[in-house]
Amino acid sequence: MLINHLNHKIISKKERLCRNIFSQARGLIFRKRQNIVMIFQKEKRISLHMFFVFYPIDVLILNKNKKIVEIKRNFKPFRFWNSKEKGMYIVELAYPSQYQVNDLLELKV
C-alpha cells in the first residue's frame, strides 16, 4: 500500500514489488493494468520505455527518503523517457491518483 504521508491519502492499495533486475526489466510488459514499485540499491537516473505496455501510466521518481522528486504524467505506450532527477524507487501507476513533487510517500508491504 502506498500512502501520501503529508495528507494521509492512499495512492495505491495494491502494487507489485520489483526488487531484482529481472522483474525490473519486465516491469509492466505484457501485464494487465496494475501498479508496480521498483526498488534499487542506490539512487540513479532512470530510463524507461513503454514497449508492449498498452495503457498510459504515471511514473513517480522517489529519492532514498521516499520523497517524490519527479513525476512523468500520462506516459503513453510505445514511448521512451529519461528522468532528470536521480531516484532509488520508481512507482508506476496504472491507476493515477493525486500527488505532487515533494510529497513524502509511505510504502506498507
Sequence and secondary structure as in RCSB ss.txt:
>XXXX:A:sequence
MLINHLNHKIISKKERLCRNIFSQARGLIFRKRQNIVMIFQKEKRISLHMFFVFYPIDVLILNKNKKIVEIKRNF
KPFRFWNSKEKGMYIVELAYPSQYQVNDLLELKV
>XXXX:A:secstr
 EEETTTTEEEES  EEE SHHHHHHTTTT  S  EEEEEEEEEEEEEE TT  S EEEEEE TT BEEEEEEEE
 TT EEEEEEEEEEEEEESS     TT BEEE  
